[in-house]
Amino acid sequence: MATGNELRFGAAGARVTATSSQLTLFAGDLDGDDLLLYAGNDAADGGIEIMGNAQMDIRSGLAVSEPVEPGLRASAGLIP
């Protein structure tokens, strides 16, 4: 259901909100709810998995992940 700058889904607490300077995604209303973002058609193509109250996985698909230092816009090292 869309209302103003918010889009809600059937799962409790799952929503997307937007302002002129930010987009916010909420996986749900529980600390253990997970947020999964995938490129391509499945996890093998790369993505980010944020597990509620747990780890965060960055999957690069067939490439190497390279984190960037935000302030310097320089490579912070490669992740195989």
C-alpha positions in Angstrom: 0.0 0.0 0.0 1.5 3.4 -1.0 0.8 6.5 1.2 2.7 9.7 0.5 6.4 8.9 0.5 6.0 5.4 2.0 5.3 2.0 0.4 4.2 -0.8 2.8 4.1 -4.5 2.1 2.1 -7.4 3.7 4.9 -8.4 6.0 4.7 -6.6 9.3 7.1 -3.6 9.3 8.4 -4.1 5.8 8.4 -0.8 4.0 10.3 1.7 1.8 10.3 5.4 2.6 11.7 8.3 0.6 12.7 11.9 1.0 14.4 14.3 -1.3 17.8 13.1 0.0 17.3 9.5 1.1 15.8 6.2 0.4 15.2 3.9 3.4 14.4 0.1 3.3 13.1 -1.7 6.3 13.0 -5.5 6.2 10.4 -5.8 9.0 9.5 -4.9 12.5 11.6 -7.6 14.3 15.4 -7.3 15.1 15.9 -10.7 13.4 14.3 -9.7 10.0 16.8 -9.9 7.1 17.3 -7.6 4.1 18.5 -9.2 0.9 19.6 -7.2 -2.2 20.6 -9.1 -5.3 22.0 -8.2 -8.7 20.9 -10.3 -11.6 18.4 -13.2 -11.1 19.9 -15.0 -8.0 22.5 -14.7 -5.3 25.2 -16.2 -7.5 25.2 -13.0 -9.5 26.2 -10.9 -6.5 24.4 -9.1 -3.8 24.3 -8.0 -0.2 22.6 -10.0 2.6 22.1 -8.1 5.9 21.0 -10.6 8.5 19.0 -9.1 11.4 21.0 -9.2 14.6 23.8 -11.1 12.8 26.3 -10.9 10.0 26.4 -9.1 6.7 27.5 -10.9 3.6 28.7 -9.2 0.4 28.7 -11.5 -2.6 30.5 -10.4 -5.7 29.3 -13.0 -8.2 32.2 -13.7 -10.6 34.3 -10.6 -9.7 36.3 -9.5 -6.7 34.7 -7.1 -4.2 36.7 -3.9 -3.6 35.5 -1.8 -0.6 36.1 1.9 -1.0 37.1 4.3 1.8 34.2 6.9 1.6 36.2 10.0 2.5 39.1 9.3 0.1 37.3 7.4 -2.6 40.3 5.1 -2.6 40.4 1.3 -2.4 40.4 -0.1 1.1 41.7 -3.4 -0.1 40.4 -6.4 -2.1 38.0 -9.0 -0.7 38.4 -12.3 -2.6 
